[in-house]
Amino acid sequence: FMVGLYGVVTKKNVVKIVISFGIMDYAVNLFLILLGYRKEGIPPILTANTDMEVFINKAVDPLPQALVLTAIVIGLGVLALMVAICIRLYERYGTFDITEMRKLKG
């Protein structure tokens, strides 16, 4: 996450900033998956012959997995929007450099 934050804060190229946002997104997704991890856990799927006591004590939490699936879809939509904005900025200013865009603005 910190590598992505460093890229967002220090880079001047818009494409590198978008890639840094992607790195931050993947880091958050990994963190959410790790929240639901349980050592020697079993999949959270009930069958007809499942022992409920073992299931309750060993099953991993499915909620973080569902949250990450949703976050991946939302992250993909946000990434597509950021790439579209980068393309529009390049069409307008002819560069991906933020400092050059500020100079050309005036």
ABEGO torsion letter per residue (X at the ends): XAAAAAAAAABABAAAAAAAAAAAAAAAAAAAAAAABBBGBBBBBBBAABBAAAAAAABBBAAAAAAAAAAAAAAAAAAAAAAAAAAAAAAAAGBABAAAAAAAAX
